[in-house]
Amino acid sequence: MSWGSIVARFDDLIHVPVRLRITAALAATRDLEFGALEESLGISTSLLSKHLRLLADARYVVLEKRPQPFGRPRTWIRLTPEGRTAYLGHVAALRELLEGTGGPGEV
């Protein structure tokens, strides 16, 4: 998917700082394990779960429980194609906003 095919559009769901950080982390990889994402964001399990539930309800992410050779199954998270498109569109809208603002003294 190229930037040229992305429509710049603000997404209120993604715009929330924690969800923007979640989608940015997921956009950089195929999938992430819940604990690794939680640690990298430095947020609580309950807060991450809440935001992932909202993103999953919007069909922006998929959560998958994978069995482990020992211990409990682990949850892996990945962006859906719709989630990736929404994230990239939101980033494109932010870029347009930044590029459209002039430097000091410009109107």
N, CA, C and O atoms as CSV, one atom per row, in Angstrom:
chain,resi,resn,atom,element,x,y,z
A,1,MET,N,N,0.855,-1.175,0.000
A,1,MET,CA,C,0.000,0.000,0.000
A,1,MET,C,C,0.896,1.232,0.000
A,1,MET,O,O,1.763,1.374,0.863
A,2,SER,N,N,0.688,2.119,-0.966
A,2,SER,CA,C,1.523,3.315,-1.048
A,2,SER,C,C,0.796,4.507,-0.432
A,2,SER,O,O,-0.428,4.519,-0.305
A,3,TRP,N,N,1.589,5.507,-0.056
A,3,TRP,CA,C,0.989,6.719,0.521
A,3,TRP,C,C,0.055,7.387,-0.484
A,3,TRP,O,O,-0.915,8.037,-0.096
A,4,GLY,N,N,0.349,7.226,-1.787
A,4,GLY,CA,C,-0.495,7.850,-2.802
A,4,GLY,C,C,-1.909,7.286,-2.818
A,4,GLY,O,O,-2.842,7.974,-3.232
A,5,SER,N,N,-2.080,6.046,-2.373
A,5,SER,CA,C,-3.400,5.433,-2.384
A,5,SER,C,C,-4.162,5.661,-1.077
A,5,SER,O,O,-5.304,5.222,-0.942
A,6,ILE,N,N,-3.541,6.342,-0.122
A,6,ILE,CA,C,-4.161,6.602,1.173
A,6,ILE,C,C,-4.915,7.919,1.132
A,6,ILE,O,O,-4.389,8.934,0.675
A,7,VAL,N,N,-6.142,7.897,1.608
A,7,VAL,CA,C,-6.944,9.119,1.704
A,7,VAL,C,C,-6.713,9.720,3.088
A,7,VAL,O,O,-6.948,9.068,4.105
A,8,ALA,N,N,-6.250,10.967,3.115
A,8,ALA,CA,C,-6.016,11.649,4.387
A,8,ALA,C,C,-7.362,11.906,5.060
A,8,ALA,O,O,-8.211,12.619,4.525
A,9,ARG,N,N,-7.544,11.309,6.252
A,9,ARG,CA,C,-8.810,11.459,6.972
A,9,ARG,C,C,-8.550,11.269,8.456
A,9,ARG,O,O,-7.994,10.256,8.881
A,10,PHE,N,N,-8.963,12.262,9.237
A,10,PHE,CA,C,-8.848,12.128,10.683
A,10,PHE,C,C,-9.793,11.036,11.160
A,10,PHE,O,O,-10.912,10.901,10.666
A,11,ASP,N,N,-9.324,10.263,12.123
A,11,ASP,CA,C,-10.111,9.181,12.685
A,11,ASP,C,C,-10.179,9.410,14.192
A,11,ASP,O,O,-9.172,9.284,14.888
A,12,ASP,N,N,-11.360,9.745,14.692
A,12,ASP,CA,C,-11.520,10.052,16.112
A,12,ASP,C,C,-11.152,8.884,17.010
A,12,ASP,O,O,-10.669,9.092,18.123
A,13,LEU,N,N,-11.367,7.670,16.554
A,13,LEU,CA,C,-11.027,6.503,17.361
A,13,LEU,C,C,-9.512,6.372,17.513
A,13,LEU,O,O,-9.022,6.099,18.609
A,14,ILE,N,N,-8.783,6.561,16.445
A,14,ILE,CA,C,-7.329,6.443,16.474
A,14,ILE,C,C,-6.674,7.658,17.112
A,14,ILE,O,O,-5.584,7.540,17.672
A,15,HIS,N,N,-7.303,8.807,17.043
A,15,HIS,CA,C,-6.694,10.055,17.496
A,15,HIS,C,C,-6.362,10.080,18.991
A,15,HIS,O,O,-5.449,10.798,19.399
A,16,VAL,N,N,-7.070,9.324,19.801
A,16,VAL,CA,C,-6.790,9.254,21.240
A,16,VAL,C,C,-5.334,8.799,21.409
A,16,VAL,O,O,-4.948,7.785,20.827
A,17,PRO,N,N,-4.516,9.519,22.189
A,17,PRO,CA,C,-3.079,9.231,22.246
A,17,PRO,C,C,-2.704,7.770,22.492
A,17,PRO,O,O,-1.803,7.263,21.824
A,18,VAL,N,N,-3.350,7.084,23.412
A,18,VAL,CA,C,-2.993,5.678,23.663
A,18,VAL,C,C,-3.303,4.835,22.432
A,18,VAL,O,O,-2.496,3.983,22.061
A,19,ARG,N,N,-4.442,5.048,21.795
A,19,ARG,CA,C,-4.788,4.249,20.613
A,19,ARG,C,C,-3.910,4.605,19.421
A,19,ARG,O,O,-3.622,3.745,18.589
A,20,LEU,N,N,-3.483,5.854,19.330
A,20,LEU,CA,C,-2.547,6.238,18.275
A,20,LEU,C,C,-1.215,5.513,18.474
A,20,LEU,O,O,-0.614,5.046,17.507
A,21,ARG,N,N,-0.757,5.419,19.711
A,21,ARG,CA,C,0.483,4.706,20.005
A,21,ARG,C,C,0.327,3.201,19.743
A,21,ARG,O,O,1.251,2.560,19.243
A,22,ILE,N,N,-0.822,2.651,20.074
A,22,ILE,CA,C,-1.082,1.230,19.813
A,22,ILE,C,C,-1.028,0.955,18.315
A,22,ILE,O,O,-0.326,0.046,17.872
A,23,THR,N,N,-1.764,1.734,17.540
A,23,THR,CA,C,-1.821,1.493,16.094
A,23,THR,C,C,-0.464,1.755,15.448
A,23,THR,O,O,-0.098,1.068,14.494
A,24,ALA,N,N,0.287,2.733,15.946
A,24,ALA,CA,C,1.629,2.992,15.401
A,24,ALA,C,C,2.543,1.793,15.649
A,24,ALA,O,O,3.287,1.384,14.758
A,25,ALA,N,N,2.488,1.234,16.847
A,25,ALA,CA,C,3.307,0.058,17.163
A,25,ALA,C,C,2.909,-1.127,16.294
A,25,ALA,O,O,3.772,-1.849,15.795
A,26,LEU,N,N,1.616,-1.329,16.112
A,26,LEU,CA,C,1.146,-2.456,15.311
A,26,LEU,C,C,1.429,-2.263,13.825
A,26,LEU,O,O,1.653,-3.237,13.106
A,27,ALA,N,N,1.423,-1.019,13.359
A,27,ALA,CA,C,1.688,-0.754,11.947
A,27,ALA,C,C,3.138,-1.058,11.580
A,27,ALA,O,O,3.456,-1.289,10.413
A,28,ALA,N,N,4.009,-1.055,12.579
A,28,ALA,CA,C,5.428,-1.272,12.327
A,28,ALA,C,C,5.807,-2.755,12.264
A,28,ALA,O,O,6.960,-3.091,11.991
A,29,THR,N,N,4.847,-3.633,12.514
A,29,THR,CA,C,5.148,-5.063,12.564
A,29,THR,C,C,3.938,-5.870,12.108
A,29,THR,O,O,2.845,-5.330,11.933
A,30,ARG,N,N,4.147,-7.169,11.918
A,30,ARG,CA,C,3.036,-8.040,11.512
A,30,ARG,C,C,2.060,-8.222,12.661
A,30,ARG,O,O,0.851,-8.080,12.482
A,31,ASP,N,N,2.585,-8.537,13.849
A,31,ASP,CA,C,1.753,-8.683,15.036
A,31,ASP,C,C,2.629,-8.527,16.274
A,31,ASP,O,O,3.854,-8.627,16.195
A,32,LEU,N,N,1.999,-8.284,17.406
A,32,LEU,CA,C,2.708,-8.110,18.666
A,32,LEU,C,C,2.015,-8.900,19.757
A,32,LEU,O,O,0.791,-9.028,19.773
A,33,GLU,N,N,2.808,-9.424,20.661
A,33,GLU,CA,C,2.270,-10.125,21.811
A,33,GLU,C,C,1.797,-9.083,22.828
A,33,GLU,O,O,2.444,-8.052,23.012
A,34,PHE,N,N,0.676,-9.354,23.480
A,34,PHE,CA,C,0.045,-8.414,24.413
A,34,PHE,C,C,1.036,-7.866,25.435
A,34,PHE,O,O,1.116,-6.653,25.628
A,35,GLY,N,N,1.791,-8.748,26.091
A,35,GLY,CA,C,2.722,-8.319,27.126
A,35,GLY,C,C,3.807,-7.404,26.594
A,35,GLY,O,O,4.200,-6.452,27.268
A,36,ALA,N,N,4.298,-7.679,25.391
A,36,ALA,CA,C,5.322,-6.832,24.783
A,36,ALA,C,C,4.760,-5.453,24.461
A,36,ALA,O,O,5.428,-4.439,24.665
A,37,LEU,N,N,3.530,-5.420,23.957
A,37,LEU,CA,C,2.892,-4.141,23.654
A,37,LEU,C,C,2.647,-3.348,24.932
A,37,LEU,O,O,2.901,-2.145,24.989
A,38,GLU,N,N,2.153,-4.034,25.948
A,38,GLU,CA,C,1.899,-3.407,27.245
A,38,GLU,C,C,3.180,-2.791,27.812
A,38,GLU,O,O,3.173,-1.655,28.285
A,39,GLU,N,N,4.261,-3.537,27.762
A,39,GLU,CA,C,5.536,-3.057,28.293
A,39,GLU,C,C,6.069,-1.880,27.479
A,39,GLU,O,O,6.554,-0.903,28.050
A,40,SER,N,N,5.983,-1.964,26.167
A,40,SER,CA,C,6.520,-0.884,25.329
A,40,SER,C,C,5.741,0.417,25.511
A,40,SER,O,O,6.309,1.505,25.411
A,41,LEU,N,N,4.445,0.303,25.776
A,41,LEU,CA,C,3.624,1.498,25.982
A,41,LEU,C,C,3.694,2.012,27.415
A,41,LEU,O,O,3.406,3.179,27.679
A,42,GLY,N,N,4.078,1.135,28.336
A,42,GLY,CA,C,4.163,1.532,29.738
A,42,GLY,C,C,2.810,1.828,30.359
A,42,GLY,O,O,2.677,2.758,31.155
A,43,ILE,N,N,1.798,1.035,29.995
A,43,ILE,CA,C,0.454,1.226,30.541
A,43,ILE,C,C,-0.006,-0.059,31.220
A,43,ILE,O,O,0.602,-1.115,31.048
A,44,SER,N,N,-1.075,0.040,31.983
A,44,SER,CA,C,-1.580,-1.116,32.721
A,44,SER,C,C,-2.295,-2.099,31.785
A,44,SER,O,O,-2.720,-1.749,30.684
A,45,THR,N,N,-2.407,-3.319,32.260
A,45,THR,CA,C,-3.116,-4.367,31.529
A,45,THR,C,C,-4.560,-3.956,31.262
A,45,THR,O,O,-5.069,-4.130,30.155
A,46,SER,N,N,-5.214,-3.411,32.286
A,46,SER,CA,C,-6.629,-3.052,32.124
A,46,SER,C,C,-6.809,-1.914,31.122
A,46,SER,O,O,-7.763,-1.924,30.344
A,47,LEU,N,N,-5.908,-0.937,31.129
A,47,LEU,CA,C,-6.021,0.178,30.184
A,47,LEU,C,C,-5.784,-0.304,28.753
A,47,LEU,O,O,-6.510,0.078,27.835
A,48,LEU,N,N,-4.769,-1.142,28.571
A,48,LEU,CA,C,-4.514,-1.679,27.233
A,48,LEU,C,C,-5.695,-2.515,26.760
A,48,LEU,O,O,-6.109,-2.401,25.606
A,49,SER,N,N,-6.238,-3.347,27.626
A,49,SER,CA,C,-7.394,-4.177,27.267
A,49,SER,C,C,-8.575,-3.324,26.835
A,49,SER,O,O,-9.248,-3.640,25.854
A,50,LYS,N,N,-8.826,-2.250,27.558
A,50,LYS,CA,C,-9.951,-1.359,27.238
A,50,LYS,C,C,-9.785,-0.758,25.843
A,50,LYS,O,O,-10.726,-0.752,25.049
A,51,HIS,N,N,-8.593,-0.256,25.551
A,51,HIS,CA,C,-8.371,0.366,24.249
A,51,HIS,C,C,-8.367,-0.658,23.125
A,51,HIS,O,O,-8.848,-0.371,22.029
A,52,LEU,N,N,-7.835,-1.842,23.377
A,52,LEU,CA,C,-7.863,-2.887,22.358
A,52,LEU,C,C,-9.292,-3.338,22.069
A,52,LEU,O,O,-9.630,-3.643,20.925
A,53,ARG,N,N,-10.129,-3.380,23.105
A,53,ARG,CA,C,-11.533,-3.755,22.906
A,53,ARG,C,C,-12.215,-2.750,21.967
A,53,ARG,O,O,-12.965,-3.145,21.075
A,54,LEU,N,N,-11.958,-1.467,22.168
A,54,LEU,CA,C,-12.554,-0.445,21.296
A,54,LEU,C,C,-12.058,-0.590,19.856
A,54,LEU,O,O,-12.839,-0.489,18.910
A,55,LEU,N,N,-10.756,-0.826,19.698
A,55,LEU,CA,C,-10.199,-1.005,18.355
A,55,LEU,C,C,-10.720,-2.292,17.710
A,55,LEU,O,O,-10.962,-2.325,16.504
A,56,ALA,N,N,-10.889,-3.339,18.499
A,56,ALA,CA,C,-11.420,-4.596,17.966
A,56,ALA,C,C,-12.888,-4.441,17.572
A,56,ALA,O,O,-13.313,-4.972,16.546
A,57,ASP,N,N,-13.666,-3.714,18.383
A,57,ASP,CA,C,-15.076,-3.481,18.051
A,57,ASP,C,C,-15.222,-2.720,16.737
A,57,ASP,O,O,-16.202,-2.901,16.014
A,58,ALA,N,N,-14.240,-1.864,16.429
A,58,ALA,CA,C,-14.253,-1.108,15.170
A,58,ALA,C,C,-13.644,-1.921,14.025
A,58,ALA,O,O,-13.579,-1.458,12.886
A,59,ARG,N,N,-13.197,-3.142,14.347
A,59,ARG,CA,C,-12.558,-4.032,13.373
A,59,ARG,C,C,-11.225,-3.486,12.878
A,59,ARG,O,O,-10.824,-3.737,11.742
A,60,TYR,N,N,-10.545,-2.740,13.738
A,60,TYR,CA,C,-9.218,-2.208,13.408
A,60,TYR,C,C,-8.113,-3.158,13.838
A,60,TYR,O,O,-7.022,-3.132,13.268
A,61,VAL,N,N,-8.375,-3.994,14.832
A,61,VAL,CA,C,-7.387,-4.980,15.280
A,61,VAL,C,C,-8.066,-6.328,15.472
A,61,VAL,O,O,-9.281,-6.421,15.645
A,62,VAL,N,N,-7.244,-7.364,15.435
A,62,VAL,CA,C,-7.685,-8.724,15.728
A,62,VAL,C,C,-6.801,-9.230,16.851
A,62,VAL,O,O,-5.580,-9.073,16.821
A,63,LEU,N,N,-7.436,-9.841,17.845
A,63,LEU,CA,C,-6.721,-10.457,18.954
A,63,LEU,C,C,-6.821,-11.967,18.792
A,63,LEU,O,O,-7.899,-12.508,18.544
A,64,GLU,N,N,-5.692,-12.633,18.933
A,64,GLU,CA,C,-5.656,-14.083,18.738
A,64,GLU,C,C,-4.910,-14.732,19.900
A,64,GLU,O,O,-3.769,-14.377,20.194
A,65,LYS,N,N,-5.561,-15.674,20.548
A,65,LYS,CA,C,-4.923,-16.450,21.621
A,65,LYS,C,C,-4.153,-17.597,20.969
A,65,LYS,O,O,-4.713,-18.384,20.205
A,66,ARG,N,N,-2.864,-17.678,21.285
A,66,ARG,CA,C,-2.038,-18.748,20.743
A,66,ARG,C,C,-1.527,-19.614,21.892
A,66,ARG,O,O,-0.986,-19.101,22.872
A,67,PRO,N,N,-1.702,-20.933,21.767
A,67,PRO,CA,C,-1.203,-21.824,22.817
A,67,PRO,C,C,0.320,-21.775,22.884
A,67,PRO,O,O,0.997,-21.539,21.883
A,68,GLN,N,N,0.835,-22.002,24.074
A,68,GLN,CA,C,2.274,-22.052,24.311
A,68,GLN,C,C,2.657,-23.476,24.683
A,68,GLN,O,O,1.816,-24.239,25.158
A,69,PRO,N,N,3.924,-23.843,24.472
A,69,PRO,CA,C,4.352,-25.187,24.856
A,69,PRO,C,C,4.130,-25.466,26.345
A,69,PRO,O,O,3.904,-26.611,26.738
A,70,PHE,N,N,4.194,-24.433,27.156
A,70,PHE,CA,C,3.919,-24.552,28.583
A,70,PHE,C,C,3.312,-23.234,29.048
A,70,PHE,O,O,3.562,-22.185,28.454
A,71,GLY,N,N,2.532,-23.289,30.089
A,71,GLY,CA,C,1.890,-22.078,30.598
A,71,GLY,C,C,0.617,-21.735,29.854
A,71,GLY,O,O,0.104,-22.506,29.043
A,72,ARG,N,N,0.133,-20.558,30.162
A,72,ARG,CA,C,-1.122,-20.095,29.557
A,72,ARG,C,C,-0.923,-19.638,28.116
A,72,ARG,O,O,0.181,-19.264,27.719
A,73,PRO,N,N,-2.007,-19.673,27.336
A,73,PRO,CA,C,-1.924,-19.117,25.978
A,73,PRO,C,C,-1.611,-17.619,26.047
A,73,PRO,O,O,-1.932,-16.957,27.034
A,74,ARG,N,N,-1.003,-17.107,25.024
A,74,ARG,CA,C,-0.688,-15.675,24.952
A,74,ARG,C,C,-1.529,-15.024,23.862
A,74,ARG,O,O,-1.873,-15.643,22.854
A,75,THR,N,N,-1.844,-13.761,24.098
A,75,THR,CA,C,-2.652,-13.014,23.142
A,75,THR,C,C,-1.745,-12.218,22.217
A,75,THR,O,O,-0.855,-11.493,22.662
A,76,TRP,N,N,-1.989,-12.369,20.922
A,76,TRP,CA,C,-1.264,-11.626,19.899
A,76,TRP,C,C,-2.246,-10.670,19.222
A,76,TRP,O,O,-3.421,-10.995,19.048
A,77,ILE,N,N,-1.759,-9.505,18.849
A,77,ILE,CA,C,-2.607,-8.462,18.271
A,77,ILE,C,C,-2.027,-8.059,16.918
A,77,ILE,O,O,-0.812,-7.935,16.763
A,78,ARG,N,N,-2.903,-7.858,15.953
A,78,ARG,CA,C,-2.459,-7.351,14.651
A,78,ARG,C,C,-3.495,-6.386,14.098
A,78,ARG,O,O,-4.684,-6.484,14.402
A,79,LEU,N,N,-3.026,-5.459,13.288
A,79,LEU,CA,C,-3.936,-4.549,12.595
A,79,LEU,C,C,-4.633,-5.303,11.475
A,79,LEU,O,O,-4.022,-6.139,10.810
A,80,THR,N,N,-5.890,-5.016,11.270
A,80,THR,CA,C,-6.608,-5.535,10.110
A,80,THR,C,C,-6.292,-4.614,8.927
A,80,THR,O,O,-5.744,-3.531,9.129
A,81,PRO,N,N,-6.620,-5.016,7.718
A,81,PRO,CA,C,-6.443,-4.101,6.591
A,81,PRO,C,C,-7.200,-2.776,6.810
A,81,PRO,O,O,-6.702,-1.708,6.455
A,82,GLU,N,N,-8.409,-2.856,7.396
A,82,GLU,CA,C,-9.176,-1.631,7.676
A,82,GLU,C,C,-8.465,-0.776,8.715
A,82,GLU,O,O,-8.440,0.449,8.604
A,83,GLY,N,N,-7.895,-1.413,9.713
A,83,GLY,CA,C,-7.165,-0.688,10.743
A,83,GLY,C,C,-5.930,-0.012,10.192
A,83,GLY,O,O,-5.638,1.133,10.538
A,84,ARG,N,N,-5.201,-0.711,9.338
A,84,ARG,CA,C,-4.001,-0.134,8.732
A,84,ARG,C,C,-4.369,1.054,7.838
A,84,ARG,O,O,-3.694,2.083,7.858
A,85,THR,N,N,-5.435,0.907,7.061
A,85,THR,CA,C,-5.888,2.002,6.204
A,85,THR,C,C,-6.309,3.207,7.035
A,85,THR,O,O,-5.966,4.342,6.703
A,86,ALA,N,N,-7.050,2.968,8.109
A,86,ALA,CA,C,-7.481,4.062,8.984
A,86,ALA,C,C,-6.285,4.746,9.627
A,86,ALA,O,O,-6.228,5.974,9.683
A,87,TYR,N,N,-5.329,3.960,10.113
A,87,TYR,CA,C,-4.131,4.528,10.742
A,87,TYR,C,C,-3.345,5.371,9.729
A,87,TYR,O,O,-2.992,6.516,10.013
A,88,LEU,N,N,-3.074,4.806,8.559
A,88,LEU,CA,C,-2.306,5.543,7.553
A,88,LEU,C,C,-3.040,6.797,7.080
A,88,LEU,O,O,-2.412,7.822,6.817
A,89,GLY,N,N,-4.375,6.718,6.971
A,89,GLY,CA,C,-5.158,7.900,6.611
A,89,GLY,C,C,-5.077,8.969,7.680
A,89,GLY,O,O,-5.010,10.158,7.368
A,90,HIS,N,N,-5.083,8.559,8.940
A,90,HIS,CA,C,-4.982,9.508,10.047
A,90,HIS,C,C,-3.605,10.176,10.045
A,90,HIS,O,O,-3.496,11.389,10.220
A,91,VAL,N,N,-2.560,9.377,9.846
A,91,VAL,CA,C,-1.201,9.929,9.785
A,91,VAL,C,C,-1.078,10.892,8.600
A,91,VAL,O,O,-0.451,11.945,8.718
A,92,ALA,N,N,-1.668,10.536,7.473
A,92,ALA,CA,C,-1.621,11.415,6.303
A,92,ALA,C,C,-2.328,12.738,6.596
A,92,ALA,O,O,-1.854,13.796,6.183
A,93,ALA,N,N,-3.452,12.688,7.300
A,93,ALA,CA,C,-4.172,13.915,7.655
A,93,ALA,C,C,-3.328,14.770,8.599
A,93,ALA,O,O,-3.297,15.993,8.463
A,94,LEU,N,N,-2.651,14.144,9.542
A,94,LEU,CA,C,-1.762,14.892,10.440
A,94,LEU,C,C,-0.614,15.522,9.657
A,94,LEU,O,O,-0.241,16.667,9.915
A,95,ARG,N,N,-0.054,14.786,8.708
A,95,ARG,CA,C,1.033,15.333,7.877
A,95,ARG,C,C,0.555,16.536,7.075
A,95,ARG,O,O,1.253,17.545,6.982
A,96,GLU,N,N,-0.632,16.425,6.498
A,96,GLU,CA,C,-1.175,17.558,5.743
A,96,GLU,C,C,-1.350,18.778,6.645
A,96,GLU,O,O,-1.057,19.905,6.247
A,97,LEU,N,N,-1.823,18.540,7.849
A,97,LEU,CA,C,-1.993,19.625,8.802
A,97,LEU,C,C,-0.657,20.290,9.101
A,97,LEU,O,O,-0.564,21.517,9.116
A,98,LEU,N,N,0.378,19.491,9.339
A,98,LEU,CA,C,1.692,20.029,9.652
A,98,LEU,C,C,2.313,20.734,8.457
A,98,LEU,O,O,2.924,21.792,8.609
A,99,GLU,N,N,2.167,20.170,7.293
A,99,GLU,CA,C,2.741,20.775,6.098
A,99,GLU,C,C,1.995,22.039,5.695
A,99,GLU,O,O,2.565,22.923,5.056
A,100,GLY,N,N,0.726,22.126,6.066
A,100,GLY,CA,C,-0.079,23.286,5.703
A,100,GLY,C,C,0.148,24.476,6.615
A,100,GLY,O,O,-0.258,25.589,6.280
A,101,THR,N,N,0.793,24.269,7.772
A,101,THR,CA,C,1.058,25.390,8.656
A,101,THR,C,C,2.360,26.039,8.261
A,101,THR,O,O,3.361,25.362,8.025
A,102,GLY,N,N,2.342,27.338,8.192
A,102,GLY,CA,C,3.535,28.066,7.828
A,102,GLY,C,C,4.486,28.205,9.002
A,102,GLY,O,O,4.115,27.987,10.155
A,103,GLY,N,N,5.694,28.565,8.691
A,103,GLY,CA,C,6.676,28.796,9.742
A,103,GLY,C,C,6.415,30.126,10.409
A,103,GLY,O,O,5.408,30.772,10.116
A,104,PRO,N,N,7.296,30.554,11.301
A,104,PRO,CA,C,7.122,31.833,11.999
A,104,PRO,C,C,6.988,32.989,11.005
A,104,PRO,O,O,7.760,33.102,10.052
A,105,GLY,N,N,6.024,33.814,11.241
A,105,GLY,CA,C,5.805,34.983,10.387
A,105,GLY,C,C,4.964,34.717,9.164
A,105,GLY,O,O,4.592,35.662,8.470
A,106,GLU,N,N,4.648,33.464,8.869
A,106,GLU,CA,C,3.818,33.149,7.717
A,106,GLU,C,C,2.375,33.007,8.174
A,106,GLU,O,O,2.103,32.596,9.302
A,107,VAL,N,N,1.468,33.350,7.290
A,107,VAL,CA,C,0.041,33.257,7.612
A,107,VAL,C,C,-0.589,32.166,6.809
A,107,VAL,O,O,-1.789,31.924,6.932
